[in-house]
Amino acid sequence: MPITSRILEVAAADPDQLAIVGGPSGSPAHDESAHHAEGAKVPRSLTYAQLVADSATMFAAVDALHRAQTDPPTPAPETHAIPITAVSLTSAFETSRIIAGLAGFRAVSATIDPRWPLDHQVGVITTTGIGLVISDSPPLAEALVAAGWTGTVITATDFQAREAAIDPADTAPPTVREAHESFLMLFSSGTTSNPKAFIKTRQQYRDNVAVSSAHLEPFAGVATLAPGPVSYSLTLYAVVESLATGGSVHVADDFDPFTMGSRITGEAITRVVAVPAVVKALAEAARRTPENFHGLDLVVTGGANLPASIRSALADVLPDARLISYYGAAEIGFIGDSRDGDGTWISIYDTIGVEVRDESGARLPDGEIGTVWIHAAACSDGYVTGTTDAQLRRPDGWATVGDQGRIENGLLQLAGRAGDIAITGGHKVSLPEVERAFEGFDREDPRSGKGRLGEVCAIALPDDGLGSIVALVIEPGALGSGSHAGDGESTLPDKAALLAQARAKLAPQFVPRRFYLVDRLPRTVGGKIRRHEAVDLVMSGKAQRL
């Protein structure tokens, strides 16, 4: 169902149904009357009828800002000359309403994470031809001027003032757009490498909504909580799919375990879409105040590996809440999901094609690790010119983002990205699989008792004889980072116990040959461990060998 079509339908049939709801104290939201004075307190929600009215003045303000430019940036050719408006704000509500509001007009929208390195932000803006940026960051505005960019940067407050100055009577209403029209510009990364941009057409998003609607239950009228930056594709898609199916999306700038329970109860939320780290925090919050979470029916997670311990923790405290861990890629769309275990064995959706191939493109026998190739109607045509030389989709429609995996008994098991595979003694070793062997591992110390192991990162180190060897880099657990036991400090992990755990859980070629300890593993701004930087810590002698 097209997003604008459903928004207009719900606005006509049930105008007071909530469309977008922000946090209780929240970042600056948009005035529901669309005419607030600067500094005035503003509501934190929009009904469907208000969203329709809001979108008309919003597009009028955006269109005027683009038209006022004397030397506008040239949009990437993949947009077919439609001007690009980017939002780089920490406010999930403000970002959501802009993306939803522009959907009914000739506009391409993009979300840029304000936590990206500044050079990455400047790079995607100047390379892709983004013409308007809504941002509260003075350093970004200054850097764009220094880079010779000819577009416009405007703060959220100034943008809202321009909207308020527009007479609604002079604005056109949103309309259902043509299927082939460019809709969103998304980015594949922005933390460890230069971001790769790609375009989603309206039809590709409609195809994606058709898949998620069939399997992930974003039903009409359902209240979905999607906490976290809307620059994350998981959160952004939760906003789009909720509006495209006639639901209400409740957003938050981040996950606050002290307020989420009260929101779930007070706002009658039955569905949550969040990354695994947030699901873990949700389970911990529910353990403290389970009465606030009893209305929760479904938790949908994706974007990272789901440890089995998180599924168990949620089931223990909320036995009636279901957990679906989906596998997908922003460039390609939803591919399949897992409803038990650690989420690595994926049931493929019936409309999606999956093959595992070797480096030459030949299909591999079941059980062998190779590159995962996908055939999906929602797949983007390719990456935006100038942001990468990588190929996404072949002429026959099959595409890959470099994920590795194997197929057995009709199920797909993920093994990480290409950099997550080590070749040791001629064997392919999935480094994420090595890490999963240590989930929930407890070590026994005669003085302090049990202490849970912290985060781990499996890496490949060069070796003259085997090509590479597997090593495990360890972060101290929850008891602290001390080197001896007592008074809340943790003990150093015992190498013999770690080896015994690995040998019990893994094939011989997967067992780490070395173990290292670091105070803290390097992470992206989104919390994912940076494997290549963990290798750098070991190779530079900054990690302690056990």
C-alpha positions in Angstrom: 0.0 0.0 0.0 1.5 3.4 -1.0 2.3 5.5 2.0 0.4 8.6 0.8 -2.6 6.7 -0.4 -3.1 5.1 3.1 -2.4 8.4 4.9 -5.1 10.1 2.8 -7.5 7.2 3.4 -7.1 7.2 7.2 -7.2 11.0 7.4 -10.6 10.9 5.6 -12.1 7.9 7.5 -10.6 8.5 11.0 -9.0 12.0 11.1 -8.2 11.9 14.8 -6.2 8.6 14.7 -2.6 9.3 15.8 -0.1 9.0 13.0 3.3 10.1 14.7 3.8 10.4 18.4 7.0 11.8 19.9 8.6 11.3 23.4 7.0 12.7 26.6 9.4 15.6 26.9 11.0 15.2 23.6 12.9 17.3 21.2 11.2 20.2 19.6 8.1 19.0 17.8 6.0 20.7 15.3 3.0 22.7 16.3 -0.2 20.8 15.5 -1.8 24.2 14.6 1.2 24.8 12.3 1.6 28.4 13.5 3.6 28.5 16.7 5.8 31.3 17.9 9.5 30.7 18.3 10.2 29.3 21.7 6.6 28.3 22.4 5.8 24.9 23.8 4.6 22.6 21.0 2.6 19.3 21.0 4.4 16.1 20.5 2.1 14.3 18.1 0.3 14.5 14.8 -3.0 12.8 13.9 -3.5 11.6 10.3 -5.6 14.7 9.5 -3.0 17.0 11.0 -0.2 15.2 9.1 -2.0 15.9 5.8 -2.4 19.6 6.6 1.1 19.8 8.0 2.6 18.2 4.9 1.2 20.9 2.5 2.8 23.8 4.3 6.0 21.8 4.8 6.4 21.1 1.1 5.6 24.7 0.3 8.5 25.8 2.6 10.9 23.2 1.1 10.0 24.1 -2.5 10.5 27.8 -1.8 13.9 27.2 -0.3 15.0 25.1 -3.3 13.7 27.6 -5.8 15.4 30.5 -4.1 18.9 29.1 -4.8 20.7 31.0 -7.6 23.1 28.1 -8.2 21.5 25.0 -6.8 23.5 21.7 -6.6 22.7 19.3 -9.3 20.9 16.2 -7.9 22.4 12.8 -8.5 21.2 11.5 -11.9 19.5 8.6 -10.2 16.9 11.1 -8.8 15.9 12.2 -12.3 16.3 15.9 -11.5 14.1 15.8 -8.4 15.6 18.1 -5.7 16.9 16.3 -2.6 16.1 17.5 1.0 18.2 16.0 3.8 17.3 15.9 7.5 20.2 15.8 10.0 18.5 16.2 13.4 18.6 14.4 16.7 14.8 14.8 17.0 13.1 11.5 16.0 9.7 13.3 15.9 10.9 16.1 13.7 12.7 13.8 11.3 9.7 11.5 11.0 7.2 14.2 10.3 9.4 15.7 7.6 10.0 12.4 5.8 6.3 11.5 6.1 5.2 15.0 5.0 7.3 15.1 1.9 6.2 11.7 0.7 3.1 13.1 -1.0 5.1 15.5 -3.2 7.7 15.6 -5.9 10.6 15.4 -3.5 13.5 13.1 -2.6 14.2 12.9 1.1 17.3 11.7 2.9 18.2 11.2 6.6 21.8 11.9 7.6 23.0 10.8 11.0 24.4 13.9 12.8 26.8 11.6 14.7 28.6 10.6 11.5 32.1 12.0 11.1 31.8 15.5 9.7 33.7 14.7 6.6 31.3 11.8 5.9 28.3 14.2 6.2 29.9 16.8 3.9 30.9 14.0 1.5 27.4 12.6 0.9 25.9 16.1 0.7 28.3 17.4 -1.9 28.6 14.1 -3.9 24.9 13.3 -4.2 23.7 16.9 -5.0 21.6 17.3 -1.9 20.2 20.9 -2.2 18.6 21.5 1.2 19.8 20.4 4.6 17.7 20.8 7.8 20.3 20.7 10.6 21.1 22.4 13.9 24.9 21.8 13.5 26.9 25.0 13.0 30.1 23.0 12.2 28.3 21.2 9.4 27.0 24.5 7.9 30.5 26.0 8.1 32.1 22.9 6.5 29.7 22.9 3.6 30.5 26.5 2.9 34.2 25.7 3.0 33.6 22.8 0.6 32.0 25.2 -1.9 28.6 23.7 -1.7 25.9 26.0 -3.1 22.9 24.6 -1.3 21.0 25.8 1.8 21.3 24.8 5.4 18.5 25.8 7.7 17.9 25.0 11.4 14.8 23.2 12.6 13.5 26.3 14.3 13.9 28.5 11.3 12.4 25.9 9.0 9.3 25.7 11.3 9.1 29.5 11.2 9.0 29.4 7.4 6.2 26.8 7.5 4.2 29.0 10.0 4.5 32.0 7.6 2.8 30.1 4.7 -0.9 30.6 4.1 -2.4 27.1 4.0 -4.9 28.3 1.5 -2.1 28.7 -1.0 -0.8 25.2 -0.7 -1.5 22.1 -2.7 -2.5 18.8 -0.9 -0.4 15.7 -1.0 -1.1 13.2 -3.8 -0.3 9.6 -4.6 2.8 9.7 -6.8 3.9 7.6 -9.8 5.4 4.3 -9.0 8.7 4.9 -10.8 9.4 8.2 -9.1 12.4 8.4 -6.7 11.3 8.6 -3.1 14.2 8.2 -0.6 17.9 8.4 -0.7 19.4 6.1 1.9 23.0 5.2 2.9 24.6 1.9 3.6 27.1 3.1 6.3 28.8 6.2 7.6 30.9 5.1 10.5 33.8 3.0 9.2 33.9 3.9 5.6 32.6 6.5 3.2 28.8 6.1 3.0 27.3 4.5 -0.1 24.1 6.2 -1.3 21.2 4.5 -3.1 17.8 5.5 -4.2 14.5 3.8 -3.4 11.6 4.4 -5.8 8.1 4.5 -4.6 7.3 1.1 -6.1 10.4 -0.5 -4.4 9.1 0.8 -1.1 5.6 -0.4 -1.9 7.1 -3.9 -2.7 9.0 -3.8 0.6 5.8 -2.9 2.6 4.0 -5.8 0.9 6.7 -8.2 2.3 6.8 -6.8 5.8 3.0 -6.6 6.0 2.8 -10.3 5.3 5.3 -11.3 7.9 6.0 -8.6 10.5 2.5 -7.6 11.4 2.4 -3.8 11.0 -1.4 -3.9 11.0 -3.9 -1.1 10.7 -4.5 0.7 14.0 -1.5 -1.0 15.7 0.7 1.3 17.9 4.3 0.6 17.2 7.2 2.0 19.3 10.4 2.5 17.2 13.0 4.1 19.5 16.2 5.4 18.1 17.6 7.7 15.4 15.4 7.8 12.3 18.7 7.9 10.3 18.9 4.2 11.1 17.2 2.3 8.3 15.4 0.0 10.8 13.8 3.0 12.5 13.1 4.8 9.3 11.4 1.8 7.8 9.3 1.3 10.9 8.0 4.9 10.5 7.2 4.3 6.8 5.6 0.9 7.2 3.4 2.0 10.1 2.0 4.9 8.1 1.7 2.8 4.9 -0.5 0.3 6.8 -2.6 2.8 8.8 -0.9 2.3 12.1 0.5 4.8 14.7 4.3 5.1 15.1 5.7 6.2 18.4 9.2 7.5 18.2 11.9 8.4 20.7 15.3 10.0 20.2 16.9 7.0 22.1 15.8 4.2 24.3 15.2 5.3 27.9 14.4 2.2 30.0 12.9 4.5 32.7 10.2 5.9 30.4 9.6 3.2 27.8 7.5 1.1 30.2 5.2 4.0 31.0 4.9 4.8 27.3 4.0 1.2 26.4 1.3 1.3 29.1 0.1 4.9 28.7 0.1 4.9 24.8 -1.3 1.3 24.4 1.7 0.2 22.5 1.6 -3.5 21.4 4.5 -3.7 19.0 8.1 -2.6 19.3 10.7 -2.4 16.4 14.2 -2.0 17.7 17.8 -3.3 17.3 18.9 -6.2 19.6 20.7 -3.9 22.1 17.5 -2.1 22.7 15.6 -5.4 23.0 18.1 -6.4 25.7 17.5 -3.2 27.6 13.7 -3.6 27.2 13.9 -7.1 28.8 16.0 -5.7 31.7 13.4 -2.8 32.2 10.5 -5.3 32.1 12.2 -7.4 34.8 12.1 -4.4 37.1 8.6 -3.2 36.3 6.8 -6.1 34.5 3.4 -4.5 35.0 4.3 -1.7 32.5 5.0 -4.2 29.7 2.2 -6.7 29.9 0.4 -5.1 26.9 3.3 -5.8 24.6 2.5 -8.5 22.0 5.3 -8.4 19.4 8.9 -7.3 19.3 10.5 -7.1 15.9 14.3 -6.8 15.7 16.9 -6.6 13.0 20.1 -4.8 12.0 22.5 -7.0 14.0 22.9 -10.5 15.3 20.4 -11.4 18.0 22.1 -13.4 20.8 20.0 -16.3 22.1 20.5 -14.8 25.6 18.4 -11.8 24.6 15.5 -14.0 23.3 15.7 -16.0 26.5 15.7 -12.9 28.7 12.6 -11.5 27.0 10.8 -14.8 27.1 11.5 -15.2 30.9 10.1 -11.8 31.8 7.4 -11.4 29.1 6.4 -15.0 28.1 3.4 -13.8 26.1 5.4 -11.4 23.9 6.6 -12.8 20.6 10.0 -12.0 19.2 10.8 -12.0 15.4 14.3 -11.4 14.3 14.4 -10.5 10.6 17.2 -10.5 8.1 17.3 -7.8 5.4 19.4 -5.1 3.9 18.4 -1.5 3.3 19.5 -1.7 -0.3 17.5 -4.9 -1.0 14.6 -5.1 1.5 13.3 -7.8 3.8 14.6 -11.3 3.1 13.5 -13.6 5.9 13.2 -14.1 9.6 13.9 -16.3 12.6 11.4 -16.9 15.4 13.6 -19.0 17.8 17.2 -19.4 18.8 19.9 -16.8 18.0 18.4 -15.6 14.7 21.2 -17.0 12.5 19.0 -19.7 10.8 16.7 -17.7 8.6 13.4 -18.9 7.0 13.3 -17.1 3.6 10.1 -15.3 2.6 8.2 -17.0 -0.2 8.5 -14.0 -2.6 12.3 -13.8 -2.2 15.0 -15.7 -4.0 18.3 -16.7 -2.3 21.5 -18.3 -3.6 24.9 -18.8 -2.1 27.7 -18.4 -4.6 31.5 -18.6 -4.8 33.9 -15.8 -5.9 33.3 -16.7 -9.6 29.5 -16.4 -9.2 28.9 -20.2 -9.3 26.2 -21.6 -7.0 27.6 -23.5 -4.1 26.4 -26.8 -2.7 24.3 -26.8 0.5 26.5 -26.4 3.6 29.3 -24.4 2.0 29.9 -20.8 3.0 29.8 -18.2 0.2 28.3 -14.9 -0.8 24.6 -14.5 -0.3 22.8 -13.3 -3.4 19.2 -12.1 -3.3 16.4 -11.6 -5.9 13.7 -9.2 -4.5 11.3 -6.8 -6.1 12.2 -4.2 -3.5 15.9 -4.1 -4.4 17.3 -0.7 -5.4 18.7 -0.4 -8.9 22.2 0.4 -7.7 24.4 2.8 -5.8 24.4 6.5 -6.5 27.1 7.6 -9.0 30.2 9.0 -7.3 29.6 7.5 -3.8 31.1 4.0 -4.7 32.3 1.8 -7.5 30.6 -1.2 -5.9 28.0 -3.1 -7.9 24.8 -3.9 -6.1 22.5 -5.5 -8.6 23.3 -7.4 -11.8 21.3 -7.0 -15.0 19.4 -10.3 -14.2 18.1 -8.7 -11.0 20.2 -10.6 -8.5 22.0 -8.5 -5.9 24.4 -8.8 -3.0 25.7 -6.5 -0.2 28.5 -9.0 0.6 26.9 -11.0 3.3 28.3 -14.5 3.8 26.2 -17.6 4.6 25.3 -21.1 3.9 22.1 -22.9 3.0 21.0 -26.1 4.7 17.6 -27.8 4.7 16.1 -24.8 2.9 17.3 -22.4 5.7 19.9 -19.7 5.3 22.5 -19.4 8.0 24.3 -16.1 8.2 28.1 -16.0 8.6 28.8 -12.3 8.6 30.2 -10.0 5.9 33.2 -10.8 3.7 35.5 -9.4 6.4 33.9 -11.7 8.9 35.3 -14.8 7.3 38.8 -16.1 8.1 40.7 -18.6 5.9 42.8 -20.8 8.2 44.5 -23.9 7.0 42.2 -23.9 3.9 39.0 -23.8 6.1 36.5 -21.0 6.0 35.7 -19.9 9.5 32.8 -17.6 10.4 34.1 -15.2 13.0 30.6 -14.3 14.3 30.0 -18.1 14.8 33.1 -18.2 17.0 31.7 -15.3 19.0 28.3 -16.9 19.5 30.1 -19.9 21.2 30.8 -17.6 24.2 27.3 -16.2 24.6 26.3 -16.6 28.3 29.7 -18.1 29.2 30.4 -17.8 33.0 33.8 -18.2 34.5 34.3 -19.6 38.0 36.7 -17.9 40.4 37.4 -19.4 43.9 37.3 -16.0 45.5 34.6 -14.1 43.7 32.4 -16.9 42.4 30.9 -16.6 38.9 31.4 -13.6 36.7 29.9 -13.2 33.3 32.2 -12.7 30.3 32.0 -9.3 28.6 31.7 -8.7 24.9 34.0 -10.6 22.6 35.3 -10.1 19.1 36.8 -12.9 17.0 39.5 -11.8 14.6 41.9 -13.3 12.0 45.6 -12.7 12.5 48.2 -13.4 9.8 50.1 -16.7 10.1 52.9 -18.0 7.9 51.9 -21.6 8.1 48.0 -21.4 8.1 47.5 -18.1 6.2 45.7 -16.8 9.3 44.7 -18.0 12.8 41.6 -17.2 14.8 42.0 -15.1 18.0 39.5 -13.8 20.5 39.6 -10.3 21.9 37.7 -10.0 25.2 36.2 -7.0 27.0 35.8 -7.3 30.8 32.4 -8.3 32.1 29.8 -6.6 34.2 31.8 -7.0 37.4 34.4 -4.4 36.3 37.9 -4.5 34.8 40.1 -5.2 37.7 42.8 -7.9 37.6 41.8 -9.5 40.9 38.7 -10.5 42.7 36.9 -8.8 45.6 34.5 -6.0 46.3 32.8 -5.9 43.0 35.9 -6.3 40.8 36.2 -9.0 38.2 38.9 -11.5 37.6 40.8 -11.9 34.4 39.3 -14.5 32.1 40.8 -18.0 32.6 42.4 -19.1 29.3 41.9 -22.8 30.1 38.2 -22.2 30.7 37.9 -20.2 27.5 39.6 -23.0 25.5 37.3 -25.6 27.1 34.3 -23.6 26.1 35.5 -23.2 22.5 36.3 -26.9 22.1 32.9 -27.9 23.5 31.0 -25.6 21.2 33.1 -25.3 18.0 34.7 -27.4 15.3 38.5 -27.7 15.7 39.3 -25.1 13.0 37.0 -22.6 14.7 38.7 -22.8 18.1 40.7 -19.6 18.8 44.5 -20.1 19.2 45.1 -16.9 21.0 43.2 -14.8 23.6 43.6 -11.0 24.2 42.1 -8.6 26.7 41.2 -4.9 26.1 39.6 -2.4 28.4 36.9 -1.7 25.8 36.3 -3.0 22.3 36.1 -0.3 19.5 32.6 0.4 18.4 30.6 2.4 15.8 28.4 5.2 17.0 25.5 2.7 16.7 27.2 0.3 19.1 28.5 -2.4 16.7 32.0 -3.7 17.3 34.6 -2.6 14.8 36.4 -5.9 14.0 39.2 -4.3 11.9 40.0 -1.9 14.7 40.2 -4.8 17.2 42.8 -6.3 14.9 44.7 -3.0 14.9 44.7 -3.1 18.8 46.3 -6.5 18.8 48.8 -5.9 16.0 49.9 -2.6 17.7 50.5 -4.3 21.0 47.7 -2.4 22.8 45.9 -5.6 23.8 47.0 -7.8 26.7 47.6 -11.5 25.7 46.3 -14.1 28.1 
